[in-house]
Amino acid sequence: MPKRSIAKRYARALFELTHGKEKSEGILEEMLVWQSAFEESPKVYATLVHPEIPVTDKEGLVASVKGDETLTSFMKLLVGSGRLYLFDSIIDEFRDMLFEAQSRVLATVTTAVPLSSDTWKEYRLELKRITGKKIDLRNEVEPEVIGGVRLQIGDSVIDETLANRLEEMKKLMTGNSAGRN
């Protein structure tokens, strides 16, 4: 079974456990804290996935972290079943389910420099008008885009960056020059 569909099953189970109790937003925030901890301390993640460390020790480590009881049980389940590698995908799926239930959508605007607050607000308002949903807007800064903007909403991407246009021109010129020989 593909990784994404497995992650979706786990996310759906956690969402169904928490959504009726209005806990989903807090669970998502706590999952993001775990994700950050794994990124900042790769040894913690490595310990939790190490095959030679007893599952009871791993579950004890998870239980020692103060947090929501449901999420703690869920994390112990992932660790015990050897499915912690799905965690990032589970977060993505869980967020999608939560946002869908709340008529929210995550949009990411990638630019070479940070958006001004006025431009950020304009993007958010225009995207809300287009989608009819509340927009959670993120601005990712990647100097290598040179200029322009790349917008991602879900699986849809509109890339109007200068770097992308230059790459397209390069392909076009390379393709045309090859045909002249």
C-alpha positions, -999 to +999 in steps of 0.1 A: +000+000+000+014+034-009+028+056+019+003+084+014-027+061+016-014+045+048-007+080+063-043+091+053-057+061+072-038+070+104-047+107+100-084+099+094-085+077+126-069+105+147-091+131+132-122+111+139-111+106+175-105+143+181-128+163+158-161+158+176-144+168+209-131+200+193-095+189+200-083+187+164-067+222+163-047+216+195-037+181+182-024+197+150-004+222+170+010+195+192+019+174+162+038+203+147+057+206+180+067+170+177+077+175+141+099+205+151+115+184+178+124+157+153+139+183+130+159+201+157+170+168+175+174+141+149+188+118+177+153+118+193+138+106+160+166+081+155+160+067+189+123+062+183+129+044+150+160+024+160+152-013+156+174-025+185+158-003+211+129-021+228+095-007+220+087-003+257+116+021+260+105+040+230+069+042+243+083+053+277+102+082+260+070+093+242+049+090+274+075+112+292+066+142+270+037+162+285+009+166+261-026+155+250-033+119+261-049+110+227-019+122+208+005+105+232-014+072+226-013+078+189+025+085+189+030+053+210+010+034+183+032+048+155+064+040+174+052+006+184+041-004+149+072+010+132+052+036+114+068+068+127+083+073+092+048+083+082+045+112+107+051+141+083+026+127+058+001+121+086+004+157+096-002+169+061-033+146+057-046+156+092-042+193+084-060+188+051-089+171+069-091+198+096-089+227+071-116+210+050-139+207+080-133+244+088-135+256+052-099+267+054-071+263+029-034+265+033-017+287+006+020+292+003+035+322-015+072+318-023+091+350-031+127+361-032+121+386-004+095+386+024+061+401+014+052+434+030+022+433+053+001+451+028+010+427+000+004+397+023-031+410+031-038+415-006-029+379-014-049+366+015-080+386+006-078+378-031-073+341-025-103+341-001-124+358-028-113+332-054-117+301-031-145+312-009-125+298+020-106+312+049-069+313+039-040+304+061-012+321+041+025+314+045+053+333+029+084+312+022+114+332+012+138+316-014+163+341-028+169+317-057+135+325-072+151+358-081+118+376-085+081+370-091+060+346-071+052+309-068+017+301-053+007+267-040-027+258-028-030+221-021-016+203-051-020+232-075+011+253-082+013+285-102+049+294-108+055+329-121+090+333-107+118+347-127+139+316-121+111+295-136+108+318-166+145+318-172+146+280-170+117+278-196+136+302-219+167+281-215+148+249-225+132+267-254+166+281-266+183+247-262+155+229-280+155+254-309+193+255-313+194+217-314+169+217-342+190+240-364+219+216-368 
